[in-house]
Amino acid sequence: MPTKAIAFNSTLKSSTASEPSSTGKLLELISEEFRKHGIETEVVRLADHDIKPGVSSDEGEGDAWPAIREKVLQADILLFGTPIWLGQPSSICKRALERMDAFLEETDEEGRMVSYGKVAAVAVVGNEDGAHHVSAEIYQALNDVGFTIPANAVAYWVGEAMGSTNFVDLDEASEEVQTMISMLARNTAHLAKLLKSAQYPGEKS
């Protein structure tokens, strides 16, 4: 079976917005790097979907999360992209993390969460400091709900403090960002393929 990734673009802008997404640009670069390792990536722009607040897998009529959740379960890699707002991950990013809280109770006959064996990586953009803080918040949340975090599985860009340049405005990513993207893709692909062939032991193993 091919190794697949799903990427969450947690920009606050929907696809109908006239402004391009810096988060989307960084996810595109990572997706291109993933392809070098035989991994195809589907990007879901969360702002385009009505994800209801809550901590269950289905919050009722009109909730878009069940279909998105199914995409996560069918993928081997979850790439979580978010901008920085007020030094925090975006509210849309946090809502998706809250919905995955349900994984804590959704286990197989061996007591493994439905997310076990899946690998997660993080992409962060913003015009203020805070990329380490934001990635640390997302890392911990994803680990709590059963995802595995590879070494150096974060790529980020932050602009000058109080500046007006966005990542999407750059002609090309810097060498440092390209290095992070390469490392993220290489390590994430490697670990995903390993876990795909050797699942974690369960309670009865």
C-alpha positions, 0 to 999 in steps of 0.5 A: 500500500502507498504511504499517504499524508494529509495536511491541515492548512489551519489558516484563518482565510477560506479559499474564497479569500482574495489573499494567498495563504502563507501556511499553504505555501509552506505546505506546498513546499513540504508536499513537493519534498514528500513526493521525492520519498514516494508520499502523496499529500492531500491538503485540507483547508480547514477554514473551508469546512464547518467543523463544529466545536466539541470533543467528540468525533461527530457533533451532529448535523452539518458537522464536517469533522467526521469526513475529515477524521476519516481522511486522517484515519486513512493516512499514514502521516498528519502534517499540521500547518498553522499560522501564529496569531497572538503567539498561539496556534490559530483557533482553527488549528486548536479546534481540530486538535480538540476534536481529536481528543475523542481518539483517547476513547477510540481504541481497538481490541488491544487498547491502541488508539485509532491514531497509533502507528500514524506519524505527525509533523508540524509547519508554522508561519508568522510575523512574530516570534513563537514558532518553537512555542507553537510547535511545542503546543501542537506536538504535545497535543498530537502525542497525547492523542496517539501520534508519533513525532519524528526527529526534527519534524518541524519546518517554520518561518517567522518574519521580522518583529513588527514587520509586514512581509509574509512568507507567501511574499518571498520569491523563494524560501531561504536555505535554512527553511529548505533544510528544515523542509528536507529534514522534516520530509525525510524523517517523517517518511522514514518513520511512517514507513517503519510504523506501517510495517510494525505497529505498536504492541497492544495491551495483550501483546 
